[in-house]
């Protein structure tokens, strides 16, 4: 009797316990399945995030990607805080313009300059920024907000470099001009770098179209405005028609080639309120070629009419065009070429050497003091203490030649250190 009673009592309990165990087992299986999905999704998100980071910051710190502190969650949202501190000790062997004391800008070298040099120290290259990625309805949205201390007024106040967002194939905000190629920037310490490089950040709307097998096309509408000086007797400069750019790029491994074009409307208003438009245009061919793990070569060849606005050296100095005595605007043809070679001497040591040249095809009526051509060349030795810290000396040469043949040049040596975080 007791045995029967005990069985009647325990059987429901055991059956209930089995049911609980089955439920626990099912829940564990569901948790394992969700964990696997989350892990797979996180891997895909990380891959997409790395792709976007490469779009925003394709330059490598020679032996490692630019890093940063990454904050993220399981839903694919991430925020990267990054930057570097750089100090430059600079000595010029000849007289220079004070505005170029911490940058080698050949167009600022005075002609017939004396042999009395100067020394400067700068931390204005130091930079900090924020990158974010967020998955929205299966598409990745990325943003970039970046500042440095190289304020045009000569101060070390923070200055906006980039404020850019991408969602899918569309991008908008302030970023590198679509028709330049930042990946060809050589491994130099100098802030200014190759004088002839097509180099500017601008407000834009951009569309990217992948074409397969490392081939991609990009198109953009960019902030309007001509780089001209309009005499007050003629009228005023106005910004009205956006610049139109197109780029075709082929990547393989770490190497790439890029062909880019620009249509550059230049508008101004005459004293009689009539609007006049001239159309500048240009094309550029770029490349970054890795011969092996130790050697790479970057280059640019750019030519156009009325495109000085994008020149690293003379952009903003009013050389898109000049006015003749009949108040007519004549656009100035521009040629800009450079080549830079980098070689690793060891795991800790590299060197980069190169040459850059730009020239304007001047009009016969231009004043003799107008610029005709500039030259920039440099060589350095870089020591890598680790993947975050590099330092070393750099020797630079710059020269300026005017329309009337007057000439000025300078030799500069610097000792720089760069610590990335």
C-alpha positions as CSV (number, residue, x, y, z in Angstrom):
1,X,0.0,0.0,0.0
2,X,2.8,2.4,0.9
3,X,4.7,1.6,-2.2
4,X,1.7,2.2,-4.4
5,X,1.1,5.5,-2.6
6,X,4.7,6.6,-3.1
7,X,4.6,5.8,-6.8
8,X,1.4,7.7,-7.3
9,X,3.1,10.7,-5.6
10,X,6.5,10.6,-7.3
11,X,5.3,9.9,-10.9
12,X,3.7,13.3,-11.4
13,X,6.8,15.0,-9.8
14,X,9.2,13.1,-12.1
15,X,7.0,13.8,-15.1
16,X,6.9,17.5,-14.1
17,X,10.7,17.6,-13.6
18,X,11.2,16.0,-17.0
19,X,9.1,18.7,-18.5
20,X,11.1,21.4,-16.8
21,X,14.3,19.8,-18.0
22,X,13.0,19.6,-21.6
23,X,12.1,23.3,-21.4
24,X,15.6,24.2,-20.1
25,X,17.1,22.1,-22.9
26,X,15.0,23.9,-25.5
27,X,15.9,27.3,-24.0
28,X,19.6,26.4,-24.1
29,X,19.3,25.4,-27.7
30,X,17.6,28.7,-28.6
31,X,20.3,30.7,-26.7
32,X,23.0,28.8,-28.5
33,X,21.3,29.5,-31.9
34,X,20.9,33.2,-31.1
35,X,24.5,33.4,-29.9
36,X,25.7,31.8,-33.1
37,X,23.6,34.3,-35.2
38,X,24.9,37.2,-33.2
39,X,28.5,36.1,-33.6
40,X,28.0,35.7,-37.4
41,X,26.3,39.1,-37.6
42,X,29.0,40.7,-35.5
43,X,31.7,39.3,-37.9
44,X,29.8,40.6,-40.9
45,X,29.3,44.0,-39.2
46,X,33.0,44.1,-38.3
47,X,33.9,43.4,-41.9
48,X,31.6,46.1,-43.1
49,X,32.9,48.5,-40.5
50,X,36.5,47.9,-41.6
51,X,35.4,48.5,-45.2
52,X,33.9,51.8,-44.3
53,X,36.9,52.7,-42.2
54,X,39.1,52.0,-45.2
55,X,36.9,54.3,-47.3
56,X,37.3,57.1,-44.7
57,X,40.9,56.5,-43.9
58,X,42.7,54.5,-46.6
59,X,46.1,55.6,-45.6
60,X,48.0,53.1,-43.5
61,X,50.6,53.8,-40.9
62,X,53.2,52.0,-42.9
63,X,53.1,48.8,-40.8
64,X,49.5,48.9,-39.5
65,X,46.2,50.5,-40.1
66,X,45.4,53.7,-38.3
67,X,44.0,52.5,-35.0
68,X,41.9,54.1,-32.2
69,X,39.7,53.3,-29.3
70,X,36.7,51.3,-30.4
71,X,33.4,51.3,-28.5
72,X,30.6,49.0,-29.8
73,X,27.6,46.8,-29.0
74,X,26.1,43.6,-30.2
75,X,23.8,45.4,-32.6
76,X,26.6,46.5,-34.8
77,X,26.9,50.1,-33.6
78,X,30.5,51.3,-33.1
79,X,32.4,54.5,-32.3
80,X,36.1,54.8,-32.9
81,X,38.1,57.7,-31.3
82,X,41.5,58.2,-32.9
83,X,44.2,60.7,-33.7
84,X,47.8,61.5,-33.2
85,X,50.1,64.0,-31.5
86,X,52.9,65.3,-33.8
87,X,55.8,67.7,-32.9
88,X,58.0,69.3,-35.5
89,X,61.3,71.0,-34.9
90,X,62.1,72.9,-38.1
91,X,65.0,74.9,-39.4
92,X,65.1,76.9,-42.7
93,X,68.5,77.8,-44.1
94,X,67.1,80.8,-46.0
95,X,64.5,83.6,-45.5
96,X,60.9,82.4,-45.7
97,X,57.5,83.9,-45.3
98,X,56.4,83.7,-41.7
99,X,53.0,82.2,-42.8
100,X,54.9,79.0,-44.0
101,X,57.2,78.6,-40.9
102,X,55.7,75.2,-40.1
103,X,54.9,74.0,-43.6
104,X,57.0,73.9,-46.7
105,X,54.8,75.8,-49.2
106,X,57.0,76.8,-52.2
107,X,54.6,79.5,-53.4
108,X,55.2,81.4,-50.2
109,X,59.0,81.5,-50.6
110,X,60.1,85.1,-51.2
111,X,62.0,85.7,-54.5
112,X,65.6,87.0,-54.2
113,X,65.4,85.8,-50.5
114,X,68.4,86.2,-48.2
115,X,70.5,83.6,-46.6
116,X,69.4,84.3,-43.0
117,X,67.4,81.3,-41.8
118,X,65.0,80.7,-38.9
119,X,63.9,78.0,-36.5
120,X,60.4,77.0,-35.5
121,X,58.6,74.4,-33.4
122,X,55.1,73.3,-34.1
123,X,52.5,70.8,-32.8
124,X,49.7,72.1,-35.1
125,X,49.7,68.9,-37.2
126,X,48.2,67.0,-34.2
127,X,44.8,65.5,-35.0
128,X,41.8,63.9,-33.4
129,X,38.6,62.4,-34.8
130,X,35.5,60.2,-34.4
131,X,34.2,57.5,-36.7
132,X,30.9,55.7,-36.3
133,X,29.1,52.8,-38.0
134,X,25.5,51.8,-37.6
135,X,23.5,49.1,-39.3
136,X,20.1,50.4,-40.6
137,X,17.8,48.1,-42.4
138,X,20.6,45.9,-43.6
139,X,22.7,48.9,-44.9
140,X,25.7,50.4,-43.1
141,X,25.7,54.1,-42.2
142,X,29.1,55.6,-41.3
143,X,30.1,59.0,-40.2
144,X,33.4,60.8,-39.8
145,X,34.1,63.9,-37.8
146,X,37.8,65.0,-37.7
147,X,39.8,68.1,-36.5
148,X,43.4,69.2,-36.4
149,X,45.2,72.3,-35.0
150,X,46.4,73.8,-38.3
151,X,44.1,76.8,-38.2
152,X,44.6,79.1,-41.3
153,X,44.9,82.1,-38.9
154,X,48.2,80.7,-37.6
155,X,46.8,79.7,-34.2
156,X,46.5,76.2,-32.7
157,X,42.7,76.4,-32.3
158,X,40.8,73.2,-33.5
159,X,39.9,73.3,-37.2
160,X,37.3,71.1,-38.9
161,X,38.8,68.8,-41.5
162,X,36.0,66.3,-42.2
163,X,32.3,66.1,-41.4
164,X,31.0,63.4,-43.7
165,X,28.4,60.6,-43.7
166,X,27.8,57.6,-45.9
167,X,24.7,55.4,-46.2
168,X,24.8,52.7,-48.8
169,X,26.2,54.2,-52.0
170,X,25.5,57.8,-51.1
171,X,27.7,60.2,-49.2
172,X,27.4,63.8,-48.2
173,X,29.3,66.5,-46.2
174,X,32.8,67.8,-46.1
175,X,35.4,65.3,-47.3
176,X,38.3,64.9,-49.8
177,X,37.3,66.1,-53.2
178,X,36.2,63.1,-55.3
179,X,38.7,63.8,-58.0
180,X,41.7,63.7,-55.8
181,X,43.4,60.6,-54.5
182,X,44.5,60.8,-50.9
183,X,46.0,57.3,-51.1
184,X,48.9,58.6,-53.1
185,X,50.0,60.9,-50.3
186,X,53.6,59.8,-49.5
187,X,55.0,58.9,-46.1
188,X,56.4,62.3,-45.3
189,X,56.4,64.3,-42.0
190,X,55.9,67.7,-43.6
191,X,52.3,69.0,-43.3
192,X,52.2,70.5,-46.8
193,X,53.7,67.7,-48.8
194,X,54.0,67.6,-52.7
195,X,53.2,71.0,-54.0
196,X,51.6,69.7,-57.3
197,X,49.2,67.3,-55.6
198,X,45.4,67.8,-56.3
199,X,44.4,68.2,-52.7
200,X,41.4,69.8,-51.1
201,X,38.5,69.0,-48.7
202,X,35.1,70.3,-49.9
203,X,31.4,70.1,-49.3
204,X,29.8,67.5,-51.6
205,X,27.2,65.0,-52.5
206,X,28.7,61.7,-53.8
207,X,27.5,58.5,-55.4
208,X,29.6,55.3,-55.6
209,X,28.9,52.5,-58.1
210,X,30.8,49.3,-57.7
211,X,31.6,47.7,-61.1
212,X,33.1,44.4,-59.9
213,X,36.6,42.9,-59.6
214,X,38.1,45.9,-57.7
215,X,36.6,48.4,-60.2
216,X,34.5,51.3,-58.8
217,X,33.1,54.5,-60.3
218,X,32.3,57.7,-58.2
219,X,30.5,60.9,-59.1
220,X,30.0,64.0,-57.1
221,X,28.6,67.5,-57.0
222,X,30.9,69.7,-55.0
223,X,30.9,73.2,-53.5
224,X,30.9,75.9,-56.2
225,X,33.3,78.9,-56.5
226,X,36.2,80.0,-58.7
227,X,39.6,80.8,-57.3
228,X,40.0,84.2,-59.0
229,X,40.6,87.8,-57.9
230,X,38.0,90.0,-59.5
231,X,39.1,93.7,-59.6
232,X,36.5,96.0,-58.0
233,X,36.4,98.0,-61.2
234,X,35.2,94.8,-63.0
235,X,32.7,93.2,-60.6
236,X,32.5,90.6,-57.9
237,X,33.2,86.9,-57.5
238,X,30.1,84.7,-57.1
239,X,29.6,81.0,-56.4
240,X,26.7,79.6,-58.3
241,X,27.2,76.4,-60.3
242,X,28.6,73.3,-58.5
243,X,31.7,71.5,-59.6
244,X,31.1,68.1,-61.2
245,X,33.6,65.3,-60.8
246,X,33.9,61.7,-61.9
247,X,36.4,59.0,-60.9
248,X,37.2,55.5,-62.1
249,X,39.4,53.4,-59.9
250,X,40.9,49.9,-60.1
251,X,42.3,48.2,-57.0
252,X,44.3,45.0,-56.7
253,X,45.9,43.9,-53.5
254,X,47.3,47.1,-51.9
255,X,47.9,48.7,-55.3
256,X,45.6,50.8,-57.4
257,X,45.2,53.1,-60.4
258,X,42.8,56.0,-60.6
259,X,41.6,58.3,-63.5
260,X,39.6,61.4,-62.4
261,X,38.0,64.4,-64.1
262,X,36.4,67.7,-63.1
263,X,34.2,70.3,-64.7
264,X,34.8,73.6,-62.9
265,X,32.3,76.5,-63.5
266,X,33.8,79.9,-62.6
267,X,31.2,82.7,-62.3
268,X,31.4,86.4,-61.6
269,X,29.1,89.4,-61.7
270,X,30.1,92.5,-63.6
271,X,29.6,96.0,-62.4
272,X,26.5,96.2,-64.6
273,X,25.0,93.2,-62.8
274,X,25.6,90.8,-65.8
275,X,26.6,87.3,-64.9
276,X,29.6,85.8,-66.7
277,X,30.5,82.1,-66.6
278,X,33.7,80.4,-67.7
279,X,34.2,76.6,-67.6
280,X,37.5,75.2,-66.3
281,X,38.2,71.5,-66.7
282,X,40.9,69.0,-65.7
283,X,41.9,65.3,-65.6
284,X,44.4,63.5,-63.4
285,X,45.9,60.0,-63.4
286,X,47.1,58.6,-60.1
287,X,48.7,55.4,-58.9
288,X,50.0,53.6,-55.9
289,X,52.1,50.6,-56.9
290,X,53.5,48.0,-54.5
291,X,56.4,46.3,-56.1
292,X,56.8,44.0,-53.1
293,X,56.4,44.2,-49.3
294,X,59.3,46.6,-49.0
295,X,58.8,49.0,-51.9
296,X,56.0,51.2,-53.2
297,X,55.8,54.1,-55.6
298,X,53.0,56.7,-55.7
299,X,52.5,59.3,-58.5
300,X,50.2,61.9,-60.0
301,X,50.0,63.6,-63.4
302,X,47.3,66.3,-63.6
303,X,46.5,68.8,-66.4
304,X,43.7,71.2,-66.9
305,X,42.5,74.7,-67.6
306,X,41.4,76.9,-64.6
307,X,42.0,74.2,-61.9
308,X,44.6,75.8,-59.7
309,X,41.9,75.9,-57.0
310,X,42.7,72.2,-56.2
311,X,46.5,72.6,-56.1
312,X,48.1,71.8,-52.8
313,X,50.5,74.7,-53.2
314,X,48.6,77.5,-54.9
315,X,45.0,76.8,-54.2
316,X,43.3,79.9,-52.8
317,X,45.8,82.3,-54.3
318,X,43.6,83.3,-57.2
319,X,45.3,81.5,-60.1
320,X,42.3,79.8,-61.8
321,X,42.4,82.8,-64.2
322,X,43.4,86.4,-64.6
323,X,41.7,89.4,-66.2
324,X,43.1,91.3,-69.2
325,X,42.8,95.0,-69.9
326,X,39.5,94.4,-71.7
327,X,38.0,93.0,-68.4
328,X,38.0,89.5,-69.9
329,X,38.8,86.5,-67.7
330,X,41.4,84.2,-69.2
331,X,41.8,80.8,-67.5
332,X,45.3,79.6,-66.8
333,X,46.4,76.1,-67.9
334,X,47.8,74.1,-65.0
335,X,50.3,71.1,-65.0
336,X,51.1,69.2,-61.8
337,X,53.2,66.1,-61.5
338,X,54.9,64.2,-58.7
339,X,56.5,60.9,-57.9
340,X,57.5,59.4,-54.5
341,X,59.3,56.1,-53.7
342,X,59.2,54.4,-50.3
343,X,61.5,51.6,-49.2
344,X,61.7,49.6,-45.9
345,X,65.3,49.2,-44.9
346,X,64.3,46.9,-42.0
347,X,61.3,46.2,-39.9
348,X,62.0,49.4,-37.9
349,X,63.4,51.7,-40.6
350,X,62.0,53.2,-43.8
351,X,62.9,56.0,-46.2
352,X,60.9,58.0,-48.7
353,X,62.2,60.2,-51.5
354,X,60.4,62.2,-54.2
355,X,60.0,65.2,-56.4
356,X,57.0,67.4,-57.3
357,X,56.6,70.1,-59.9
358,X,53.8,72.5,-60.9
359,X,53.6,75.1,-63.7
360,X,51.1,77.6,-64.9
361,X,50.9,78.7,-68.5
362,X,50.9,82.4,-68.0
363,X,49.3,85.1,-70.1
364,X,51.5,87.7,-71.8
365,X,49.7,90.5,-70.0
366,X,50.3,89.2,-66.5
367,X,52.5,91.2,-64.1
368,X,56.0,89.9,-63.6
369,X,55.4,89.2,-59.9
370,X,52.8,86.5,-60.7
371,X,53.8,82.9,-60.1
372,X,55.0,80.7,-62.9
373,X,56.3,77.5,-61.4
374,X,57.2,75.9,-58.0
375,X,59.2,72.8,-57.1
376,X,59.1,70.6,-54.0
377,X,61.3,67.6,-53.1
378,X,62.1,65.7,-49.9
379,X,63.8,62.7,-48.4
380,X,63.4,61.3,-44.9
381,X,64.5,58.5,-42.6
382,X,61.7,57.1,-40.4
383,X,62.2,55.0,-37.3
384,X,59.3,53.0,-35.9
385,X,59.6,52.3,-32.2
386,X,56.3,50.4,-32.4
387,X,53.1,50.4,-34.4
388,X,52.0,53.7,-32.7
389,X,55.2,55.8,-32.5
390,X,57.5,56.9,-35.4
391,X,60.1,59.7,-35.6
392,X,63.0,60.9,-37.7
393,X,64.6,63.6,-39.8
394,X,63.4,65.0,-43.1
395,X,65.2,67.2,-45.6
396,X,63.2,69.4,-48.0
397,X,63.8,71.7,-50.8
398,X,61.4,74.2,-52.3
399,X,61.6,76.9,-55.0
400,X,59.5,79.5,-56.6
401,X,59.9,81.1,-60.1
402,X,57.8,84.2,-61.2
403,X,56.7,85.3,-64.6
404,X,59.6,87.8,-64.9
405,X,62.1,85.1,-64.0
406,X,62.8,86.2,-60.5
407,X,63.5,83.2,-58.2
408,X,63.6,82.2,-54.6
409,X,64.4,78.9,-52.9
410,X,64.9,77.3,-49.5
411,X,66.4,74.2,-47.9
412,X,64.7,73.0,-44.8
413,X,65.5,70.3,-42.3
414,X,63.1,69.0,-39.6
415,X,63.0,66.5,-36.8
416,X,59.5,65.1,-36.2
417,X,57.8,62.6,-33.9
418,X,54.3,61.2,-34.4
419,X,52.4,59.2,-31.7
420,X,49.1,57.7,-32.7
421,X,46.3,56.7,-30.5
